[in-house]
Amino acid sequence: MQEKLAITVVVIMLALLALGIVLYRIVDENNEEYTKIVLTQRSNYDSRVIPYRRGDIVDRNGTYLATSEKVYNVIIDARQIFSSEKNLYLDTTVDALVQCFGYDRAALLETLNERKDSPYIRYERRISYEKKEEFEKLEQEINKANQAAEKEERVYGVWFEEEYHRLYPYGTLACNVIGFTSSDGTVGNGGIEQYYNEMLIGNNGREYGYLNDESNKEIVIKPAQNGYKVVSTLDANVQTMVERRIDQWMSETGSEHIGVIVMDPNNGEILAMADEKKFDLNNPRDLSGLYTEEEIAAMDSTQQVEAMSQMWRNFCVSDTYEPGSVAKILTIAAGLEENLISPANHFVCDGYQYVGGFNIKCTAYSRGGHGDLSLEEVLMQSCNDALMQIAAIEGKTVFTKYQRMFNIGAKTGIDLPGEASASTLIYREDNMNPSALATNSFGQNFNCTMVQMASAVASVINGGYYYEPHVVKQILNENGSVVEKNDGVLVRETVSESTTRFINEALRRTVADGTGKAAQVEGYQIGGKTGTAEKVGRNHEDYLVSFCGFAPTEDPQVMVYVAIDEPHVDDQAHSTFASGVFSQIMGDILPYLNIFPEGDVQIVTPLLPSDGSQTDADGTGNSEDGNGESGNGEGESQPETGETSASRPQVYETEEYVPQETGEDGSNVSSGIPNMLPTGGTEEE
């Protein structure tokens, strides 16, 4: 009996030993494969993407204009929920999800039953941290209560995936400058978001498992690299003031378009940039701010895309026009620099110049001209006749040389997408003839953008330094260290200090006693130049009016450029519309910028008219009425109706001269201005 028992034990032990050897061989030969299977089943937990955080955009004072907040996606592991043979987790988990998030129970059950084997169902995106915490607390309470009651039901198979959501705290503020991102936050569209996209984006991290030499699973985390912070030159308060005045203009008078640039002329920093178009950066494809529901419903997909493109377009950077009399600053500065004219020179204006077969009229044509004017008075009275004489003295070689120096027609290099160059919408020395030279002298028959003209004028008033305009001043990493900075890129020197002193004083007198009276701000010495430009078509009805000014005149600290395209009034030819908006903006921002008034100067800034009528700031009743009848040539406000301008971006394929209806002497019947444009030009964007 003992022998039989011993044999049985030995046989059993040998069998167990053999079984152990077989199991060992199986495990040894397939260990890595089996471990990989386990890791694959746990991949959603042990191998996951760690999202990066897109960099913030702030204004010059640190105010957040664009930021990224962490949100969470609700992930359901159906495989785990159905892992219990009796489906002990299904009802409890579904009840918790419905209670916390308000989901439709039937729809949720249908989704789970259709995808029972799926370990990853993203059921909802971008819930808040508070909702995530609420569910996790509910999950703990339910599971703890069931455990205490010795119930097997559990809330099981729900977890939360991290994600970042782009947020714009101020909605529409500076929308065309800031831009927005794609829905996943990886691609910038327009503005700073697009131009600095490579700086703002980062690199995703990853948490994943792997097998070491002993085939043991280990977890490795590669942290995400977040995007850089972009510090813009914008001032959110100045931007708000500007947009408020634009809204006021559009609600009280209105126009087809209005653009405003506020710049530091001493380094090219843009403090504010805005036009009449607004859209919510948090919902950038919503057209309801510009169109009615019926208009939107009537659009097909192509029309909606075009409407959105126009809504996102930055008028100050992407649209070109003929600048009008603001360009006279550049013509006179060029003559002074080349010593072809001097402050002591006088010019006689008889109302027109006969050039190239055309009688090109001055603003004072109807009353026989301005008479004798000093060079300073030429700017004050905005005399086209004198400007044509100055341009003839300069000649096309000097004139085109300074257009290039002032970067007129060429891209400025501003750090925003969509800048138009207008390089084919200006004359070159080889195709400029006397009539083109004459009309170009007072800002007609060539195109530029607002940012081009603002940068050029800034270089004249700041002592002769042309800075590249820019909207970003610093790039910071996560630790706050400066990665890149832009304190102002000096491109070239344009004029001398003596030219700046003369121009600034002449522009001060232009506002105090000349055509720019409506731009006055009580207590401040303001300098600036008006522009009233008749648009292409030369129908004597459609105008673009503008004003470019600065303060203080002895040491310019801020410059504001306002351009208004076709004011909604019967008589558009009044630069005082733009001057009035300028005055309001300057009155708002100068105290904020700690630029204080001087003395007890009492100046009354006129209200903007809504019907095209205008009362001068001095109360005399003289006005720019579009027919040359205002003023007396001795310091009173003068009209500028001889200036003309193109409308928004167009293609010009005219012959070298295409005048409108002409009289027997070849003059333009309506305005005396030849309708010339560079041959075969197309706008570049």
Secondary structure, DSSP 8 states (H G I E B T S, - for coil): -HHHHHHHHHHHHHHHHHHHHHHHHHHHHHHHHHHHHHHHHTHHHHSEEE------EE-TTS-EEEEEEEEEEEEE-HHHHTTSTT-TTHHHHHHHHHHHH---HHHHHHHHHHTTT-S-EEEEEEE-HHHHHHHHHHHHHHHHHHHHTT------SEEEEEEEEEE-TTTTTTHHHH-EE-TTS-SEESHHHHHTHHHH--B-EEEEEEE-TTS-EEEEEE--B---EEEES--HHHHHHHHHHHHHHHHHT-EEEEEEEEEETTTTEEEEEEES----TTSTT--TTTS-HHHHHH--HHHHHHHHHHHH--HHHH-EE--GGGGHHHHHHHHHHTTSS-TT-EEEE-SEEEETTEEEE-TTGGGT--EEEEHHHHHHHT-HHHHHHHHHHHHHHHHHHHHHHTTTTS----SSTT----GGGS--GGG--HHHHHHHHTT-S--EEHHHHHHHHHHHHTTSEEE--BSEEEEE-TTS-EEEE-S--EEEE-S-HHHHHHHHHHHHHHHHHSTTGGG--TTS--EEEEEEEEETT--SS-EEEEEEEEE-SSS--EEEEEEEEEESSS----THHHHHHHHHHHHHHHHHTT----TT---------SSS----TTSS-----SSS-S--SSSS----TT-EE--SS-EE---SB---SB-TTS-BTTTS---B--TTEE---
